[in-house]
Amino acid sequence: MKMYQCPHCGKPAISWLRKIFLGPGAPVPCQACGKTVKVSFPDWLKAALPGAAVMVAALFFDSDLMVYGLSLIGLALLIGLHLLWVPLVKE
């Protein structure tokens, strides 16, 4: 399972699944050293905006297929960009 590196000790800190739910206001302890890691609000926001914009755009379609399709694409963007673009930072 992919683990993300701790900014304190450089060892694997948290799993990809735990990082998906990690936000700027929810720091978690590193599994290796126990020090707290989090994500910064600006990085979190930059990664969340494209997915959120696609989900909002889905609201303007009448077709259920378009609404559900765009909502799934938005969700995939939210998760994917968070995992790729948002680094862990020291608390």
C-alpha positions in Angstrom: 0.0 0.0 0.0 1.3 3.5 -0.9 2.5 5.4 2.1 3.2 9.2 2.2 6.5 10.4 3.7 6.5 12.2 7.0 8.0 15.8 6.8 9.5 15.3 10.3 11.3 11.9 10.1 11.2 11.1 6.3 9.7 7.7 7.0 6.2 6.4 5.8 3.7 8.5 7.7 0.1 7.7 6.5 -1.6 5.5 3.9 -3.2 6.8 0.7 -6.6 6.0 2.2 -6.0 8.1 5.3 -4.6 10.9 3.2 -7.9 11.1 1.2 -9.7 12.2 4.4 -6.9 14.4 5.6 -7.8 18.1 5.6 -6.2 21.3 6.8 -8.1 21.2 10.1 -7.6 17.5 10.8 -3.9 16.8 11.7 -2.9 13.1 12.3 0.1 11.5 14.0 2.9 10.0 11.8 2.8 6.2 12.2 6.7 6.1 12.5 7.6 9.0 14.8 4.3 10.1 16.3 4.7 13.8 15.4 1.7 15.5 13.9 1.3 16.0 10.1 -1.3 17.8 8.1 -2.0 19.5 4.8 -1.9 23.2 4.2 -5.1 25.0 3.4 -3.8 26.7 0.2 -2.6 23.4 -1.2 -5.8 21.6 -0.2 -7.9 24.4 -1.8 -5.9 24.3 -5.1 -6.5 20.6 -5.4 -10.2 20.7 -4.4 -11.3 23.5 -6.7 -11.2 21.7 -10.1 -13.3 18.8 -8.8 -15.7 21.1 -7.0 -16.1 23.2 -10.2 -17.0 20.1 -12.2 -19.5 19.0 -9.6 -21.2 22.4 -9.6 -21.3 22.4 -13.4 -23.2 19.1 -13.2 -26.0 20.9 -11.4 -26.8 22.8 -14.6 -27.7 19.7 -16.7 -31.1 18.1 -17.1 -29.8 14.7 -18.1 -29.4 12.3 -15.2 -26.5 10.6 -17.1 -24.7 13.9 -17.4 -25.3 14.8 -13.7 -24.1 11.5 -12.4 -21.2 11.3 -14.9 -19.9 14.8 -14.1 -20.4 14.1 -10.4 -18.2 11.0 -10.6 -15.6 12.8 -12.6 -15.6 15.6 -10.0 -15.2 13.1 -7.2 -12.3 11.4 -9.0 -10.6 14.8 -9.5 -11.1 15.7 -5.8 -9.5 12.5 -4.7 -6.8 12.2 -7.4 -5.6 15.8 -7.2 -5.5 15.6 -3.4 -3.3 12.5 -3.5 -1.0 14.0 -6.2 -0.7 17.7 -5.5 -1.2 18.1 -1.7 2.0 17.5 0.3 2.1 16.6 4.0 3.5 19.4 6.2 4.6 19.7 9.7 2.1 20.8 12.3 
